[in-house]
Amino acid sequence: MSVPKSLVVLLVIGIGGDPSVGRGQPADSTIEDTSAVARRVATAFAEGNARRLLTPSADRVEISLFGNRTFYSSSQAVYVLREFFRRHPSGRFAVGDVMEAGTSFFVRGEYEEARMARRHHVYVRLDQPQGKDLWNLHEVRIEHAAK
């Protein structure tokens, strides 16, 4: 009995496999390519790596931290997310849902802090610019999870 490749990929993402992701992912609609985008997000959060999360990103990135929403340049967004990861060191990140809709790609997951074992809901939106092959980070929203 053969297990479909797409099922294996989804299982690896669902159980938090240890992916190795390059900078930017192709925007083809294949399972492998969209899975690479989800792994990029998951790895960046698991490592607490703002630059990896934001490479590549839109010119303006919307970041909402615990209800405070602001638009930043991609350069400013690196510093904002670095500060978030400094104040809330990463313990682990688990991908919940992944969805592609037209030129947008969405990743929902749960971020767990290392020190306090606090959990946060994370929502990430990436967009594919017209005629480009990469998914650019466009929005990051982080909210406290209910206790």
N, C-alpha and C positions, 0 to 999 in steps of 0.2 A: 504494500500500500504506500503510495507516494503522497507526501504532504506538500500542498501548494506553497510556492516560494512566498507569495504575498501573506499567507497565514503565518509563516515563520517570522517574517519582518514585523508584522503587527504584534506578535507575541513578544518579540525582543523589546519593542518600544513599550508595550504595556507593562512588562515586568522590570523595566529600567535597565536594559542591557548597557554595557560600557562602550558606547560608540566612539569612533574616531571620525571627526568631521572636518572637512576643509573649509576655507573661507568662501562663503557664498555657495549657493546650491542652484543647479539648473532648474528651470521652471517647467520642465516637461510634466505632464500629468500622470506619469507612471508611479506606481506604488513606491518603487525604490527611490525616486527623486523626492517625492513629498515626504517619505520617511526620513530622508537625509535632512530635510528642513526641520522636522520635529526633533531629530537627534541633535542638531545644532543648538536648538533652544534648550533642550534638556541638559546637554553637556555644559552649556554656558551657565545655567543656573546651578547645576551640581558642583561646578568648579568655582562659582562666584566670579565669573569672568565677564565683565561688562564689555570689553572690547570684542570678544568672540560673539556675544549676543548682538552687538551693533554692527558687525561686519558681514555684509554691507547693510546700510540703513538709508532711509529716506533723508532728504535735506532737513526736514522738520520731523521730530519724533515726539509723540504724545506719551508722557509718562504720568501715571496716576498712582501715587503711593498713599494708601490708606485714606482715599477720598480726596486728596489734594492733586488736582489735575493741572498740568502745565505742559506747554509745547516748548521744546528745546531744539537748538541746532544739534546736529549729530555729534559735534565735538563736546557741547555742553552735556549731552545725554550720557556720554562716557563718564564724566565726573559725577553726575547725579547717581548713576547706577553703581559706580565704585563706592560711593559713600553709603548707599543702601547695603551693599555686600559687606562693607566694613562694620556697619552697625548691626547687621543681621547676618553673621557668618553662615555660609551654607553647610547644611548637614546632608541633605539629599533632595532630589527633585523627582517626582513621579508624574509622568504624562497621563492625563485623564482622557481628553478627547482631542482629535485632530480632524480638521475639516478644510477642504479646499472648495471655494466658491468663486468661479470666474477668475479674476485677477487677484483675489485675496486668499490668504491661507491663515487659518486660526489654530492655535495650540492652547489648550487649557490644561493646567496641571496644579500640583500641590508642592509648595516649597516648604521644607522643614529646616528651621534654624539649628545650628550645631549646639550652641550653648544652652539655650532655654527650651529646646524642643518645642518651640512654638511653630504653628503651621500657618501658612498663608496660601490663599487661592491666587493663582497667577493666570492671566489671560494675555496672550500675545497675538498681534495681528501683523502679518507681513503682506506686502503687495508686490506685484510684478509690474514694473514700469513697461509701458508700451514698447514693443520691439526689443526688450532686454531678456536675458536668460537667467537672471538672478532674482531671488526673493529678497526684497529689502525690508528690514524691520521698520514698522510704521507706528506701532503702539504697544506699550507695556502697561498692564494694570495689575497692581498687587493689593490684595485686600486681606484683612485678618480673617482667619477661618473661625467659625463658631466653635466654642469650647465644648 
